[in-house]
Amino acid sequence: MRVITLEEHYRSKYAQEMGDHYYHRFGIGGPFADRLADIGAQRIADMDKNGIDLQVLSHTVPSPEILEPNRAIPLCQRVNDELAEAVSRYPTRFAAFASLPVADPRAAATELQRAIRELRFKGAMIQGVSQGRFLDHPFFFPILECAEALGVPIYLHPAPPPEAVFNSYFSDLEPAIAFMLSTAGWGWHAETALHTLRLIAAGTFDRFPRLQLIIGHMGEMIPFQLARSGQALSRVANNLRQDPARYFQTNIHITTSGLFTAPPLHLALQVLGPDRVLFSIDYPFSGNDVGRAFLDSLSLPPEDFDKITHGNAERLLRIA
């Protein structure tokens, strides 16, 4: 059984140019930081130990995309080149999503073209809002148009909330609790869910009907809420070409990253179907051993198991 995972992170050797405050708040250091930085033998050994055949690598938050264009453009190029070198060393074990200088969408489109056509990447990862804007804003249309034309997906990954959101929702809490509640404990999943629903409601997938989006963490809570959200939006989003929930069958995929209990997976499969779900671990924030143990505990029809573990990824990312 082949196993491909899509939300697997690394931290570039150039990351110190982006600032280390985020890692200090998470308490990232020591052996964990070493695992995050490694895109070579140590990572491969961990994959071998736990039966992971291929990881699609992407830069963790903070990504160079958070910087202003004059810094983000060259730094994204360097990060992508660094990742391409790792893929070239282990072409059967690694693939990659590009980092893009999203503050300059035309430069981002140019870098996406280079990453796909020259570096043979499989798509791009964009993390949270940028410049205070969601991806449905016309400012970002050059990126979405380019991804659609190239036939590659965008992986929409969470990021810490904007300062105004943090201050409104998470103030007056003990700092460590506020930070965790605003990120992995709840906030960034809710924001990514909202971001995804905005893309639907704003007609982004009607403007770019072949655009494919991936979101992680078992759908960022959307499968649980999709019937209600879709019904509510259908009352007011009169210009959409199809029912709002239907875009999860035509334009949106989810991964299992970071969630390792069966009920959310069974819900996602029931709501979205096995063609829209892809297995991921969220390494090294989650361990390959934990992800593999979860995978081995599942009882699914063989054809669904094959789709989730590798078939959907091979089709979506054109992995041989």
C-alpha positions in Angstrom: 0.0 0.0 0.0 1.5 3.3 -1.1 1.1 6.2 1.4 1.5 9.9 0.3 1.1 12.8 2.7 0.5 16.4 1.7 0.9 18.7 4.6 4.4 18.0 5.8 6.5 20.9 6.9 10.1 22.0 7.0 11.8 25.2 8.0 14.4 26.7 5.7 17.9 27.6 6.7 16.9 31.1 5.6 14.1 31.3 8.1 16.0 33.5 10.6 15.6 36.3 8.0 11.9 36.1 8.7 12.2 36.4 12.5 12.1 33.8 15.2 9.4 35.2 17.5 6.8 32.7 16.3 9.0 29.7 17.1 9.8 31.1 20.5 6.1 31.4 21.3 5.5 27.7 20.3 8.6 26.7 22.3 10.2 25.2 19.2 13.8 24.3 19.6 16.2 21.5 20.2 15.5 18.1 18.6 12.1 19.3 17.2 13.7 22.2 15.4 16.3 19.8 14.0 13.5 17.6 12.6 11.7 20.6 11.1 14.9 21.8 9.4 15.9 18.3 8.1 14.9 17.5 4.5 17.4 14.7 4.1 18.4 11.4 5.7 16.8 11.9 9.1 13.4 12.6 7.6 13.7 9.8 5.2 14.6 7.4 8.0 11.5 8.5 9.9 9.3 7.9 6.9 10.8 4.5 6.3 10.2 3.5 9.9 6.5 4.3 9.6 5.7 3.3 6.1 5.4 6.8 4.5 6.4 6.6 0.8 6.3 10.2 -0.2 5.9 13.6 1.5 4.8 16.7 -0.2 6.9 19.3 1.6 6.0 22.9 2.3 7.5 25.7 4.3 6.1 26.1 7.8 4.7 29.3 9.2 6.0 31.9 9.2 6.6 31.6 5.4 8.6 34.2 3.5 5.3 35.2 2.0 4.6 37.4 5.1 7.4 39.8 4.1 7.1 42.9 1.9 7.7 42.3 -1.8 11.3 43.5 -2.0 12.3 40.9 0.6 9.7 38.2 -0.1 10.4 37.8 -3.8 14.1 36.8 -3.5 13.6 34.9 -0.3 10.8 32.8 -1.8 13.0 32.0 -4.7 15.8 30.9 -2.4 13.4 28.8 -0.3 12.0 27.1 -3.4 15.4 26.4 -4.8 16.5 24.9 -1.5 13.4 22.6 -1.5 13.9 21.7 -5.2 17.4 20.6 -4.3 16.0 18.2 -1.7 13.4 16.9 -4.1 16.1 16.3 -6.7 18.1 14.2 -4.2 15.1 12.1 -3.2 12.8 12.3 -6.3 10.8 9.2 -5.3 10.4 10.3 -1.7 9.7 14.1 -1.8 7.6 16.5 -3.8 6.9 20.1 -3.0 4.5 23.1 -2.8 6.0 26.5 -3.6 6.2 29.5 -1.3 5.0 32.6 -3.1 5.5 36.4 -2.5 1.8 37.0 -2.3 2.1 40.7 -1.4 3.0 41.1 -5.1 0.6 38.9 -6.9 2.1 39.3 -10.3 5.5 38.4 -8.9 3.9 35.5 -7.1 2.4 34.3 -10.4 5.8 34.5 -12.0 7.3 32.5 -9.2 4.5 29.9 -9.4 5.2 29.4 -13.1 8.9 28.9 -12.4 8.2 26.5 -9.5 5.9 24.4 -11.7 7.6 24.5 -15.0 11.3 24.5 -14.0 11.3 23.0 -10.5 8.5 20.5 -11.1 6.6 21.5 -7.9 3.0 20.2 -7.5 1.3 23.5 -6.5 1.6 26.2 -3.9 0.9 26.8 -0.2 -0.6 30.1 0.9 -0.9 30.7 4.7 -3.8 32.7 6.0 -4.7 36.3 5.0 -2.2 38.6 3.4 -2.0 42.4 3.6 -5.3 42.1 5.5 -7.0 40.5 2.5 -8.6 37.2 1.8 -7.9 35.3 -1.4 -11.3 36.2 -2.9 -10.1 39.8 -3.2 -9.4 40.8 -6.8 -5.9 41.8 -5.7 -5.0 38.1 -5.7 -6.6 37.1 -9.0 -3.2 36.9 -10.9 -2.2 34.1 -8.5 -5.5 32.2 -8.9 -5.6 32.7 -12.6 -2.0 31.3 -12.9 -2.8 28.3 -10.7 -5.8 27.5 -12.8 -3.9 27.8 -16.1 -1.1 25.6 -14.8 -3.6 23.0 -13.5 -2.1 23.0 -10.0 -3.8 23.3 -6.6 -3.4 25.9 -3.9 -3.1 24.5 -0.4 -4.7 27.1 2.0 -3.0 26.6 5.4 -3.8 28.4 8.6 -1.6 31.2 10.1 -1.8 33.1 13.4 -4.6 35.6 13.3 -4.2 39.3 12.4 -3.4 41.5 15.3 -6.9 43.1 15.4 -8.6 39.6 15.5 -6.3 38.5 18.2 -7.0 41.5 20.3 -10.7 41.2 19.8 -11.1 37.5 20.5 -8.2 36.4 22.6 -7.4 39.3 24.9 -7.5 39.1 28.7 -6.3 35.5 28.7 -3.1 34.1 30.0 -0.6 34.6 27.1 0.1 30.9 26.4 -3.6 30.1 26.5 -4.5 33.0 24.3 -1.8 32.0 21.7 -2.8 28.4 21.6 -6.5 29.1 21.5 -6.0 31.6 18.7 -4.0 29.0 16.6 -4.1 25.2 16.9 -6.6 25.1 19.7 -9.4 26.7 17.6 -8.8 30.1 16.0 -6.8 29.3 12.9 -9.1 26.5 11.9 -12.1 28.7 12.2 -10.4 31.4 10.1 -9.4 29.0 7.4 -13.0 27.7 7.3 -14.2 31.2 6.9 -11.6 31.9 4.2 -12.8 28.9 2.3 -16.5 29.8 2.6 -15.6 33.3 1.5 -14.0 32.0 -1.7 -17.3 30.2 -2.5 -19.7 33.0 -1.5 -17.7 35.6 -3.4 -17.9 33.6 -6.6 -14.2 32.9 -6.9 -14.7 29.4 -8.2 -17.1 30.7 -10.8 -14.5 33.1 -12.0 -11.9 30.3 -11.9 -14.0 27.2 -12.4 -11.0 24.8 -12.8 -9.2 26.1 -9.7 -8.5 23.5 -7.1 -8.1 24.3 -3.4 -6.9 22.0 -0.6 -7.5 22.6 3.1 -6.2 20.6 6.0 -7.2 19.4 9.4 -10.1 17.2 8.3 -11.7 20.2 6.5 -11.2 22.9 9.2 -14.5 22.0 10.8 -16.5 22.6 7.6 -17.9 19.0 7.1 -19.7 19.3 10.5 -21.3 22.6 9.5 -21.6 22.3 5.7 -25.3 21.5 5.5 -26.2 24.6 7.5 -23.6 26.9 5.9 -24.5 25.8 2.4 -28.2 26.2 3.1 -27.8 29.6 4.6 -25.6 30.9 1.8 -27.9 29.5 -0.9 -30.6 31.9 0.2 -28.5 35.0 -0.5 -25.7 34.0 -2.9 -28.0 34.1 -5.9 -25.3 34.5 -8.6 -23.4 31.3 -7.9 -23.5 28.7 -10.7 -24.3 25.9 -8.3 -25.3 25.2 -4.7 -22.6 26.4 -2.3 -22.0 23.0 -0.8 -21.4 21.6 -4.3 -18.1 23.3 -4.6 -16.7 20.7 -2.3 -17.3 18.2 -5.1 -15.8 20.3 -7.9 -13.1 22.6 -6.5 -12.2 21.7 -2.9 -10.3 18.8 -1.3 -9.4 18.2 2.4 -6.6 16.4 4.1 -6.6 14.6 7.5 -3.5 16.5 8.8 -3.2 16.6 12.5 -6.5 14.8 13.4 -6.1 11.2 14.4 -9.5 10.1 15.6 -12.0 8.2 13.5 -15.3 10.2 14.0 -14.1 13.3 12.1 -12.8 11.2 9.2 -16.1 9.2 8.9 -18.0 12.4 9.0 -15.8 13.9 6.2 -16.3 10.8 4.1 -20.0 10.8 4.6 -20.4 14.5 3.8 -17.7 14.9 1.0 -17.1 11.4 -0.3 -13.8 9.5 -0.6 -12.7 11.3 -3.8 -12.2 14.6 -1.9 -10.2 13.3 1.2 -6.4 12.9 1.2 -4.3 11.5 4.0 -1.8 13.8 5.7 0.1 13.9 9.0 1.3 17.5 9.6 4.9 16.3 10.3 6.8 17.1 12.4 4.0 18.9 14.4 2.4 15.5 14.5 4.5 12.3 14.4 4.6 9.9 11.5 4.2 7.1 14.1 0.9 8.6 15.3 -0.4 9.2 11.8 0.5 5.7 10.7 -1.1 4.1 13.8 -4.3 6.0 13.0 -4.2 4.8 9.4 -3.7 1.2 10.5 -6.6 1.4 12.9 -9.1 2.3 10.2 -11.6 -0.1 8.7 -12.6 1.3 5.3 -13.6 -0.3 2.0 -10.4 -1.1 0.1 -11.2 1.2 -2.8 -11.8 4.1 -0.4 -8.6 3.3 1.5 -6.6 3.4 -1.8 -8.0 6.7 -2.8 -7.3 8.4 0.6 -3.8 7.0 1.0 -2.5 7.7 -2.5 -4.9 7.6 -5.3 -6.5 11.1 -4.8 -3.0 12.6 -4.4 -1.7 11.0 -7.5 -4.6 12.3 -9.5 -4.7 15.8 -8.1 -1.0 16.4 -8.0 -0.1 14.3 -11.1 2.3 12.1 -9.1 3.4 9.0 -11.0 
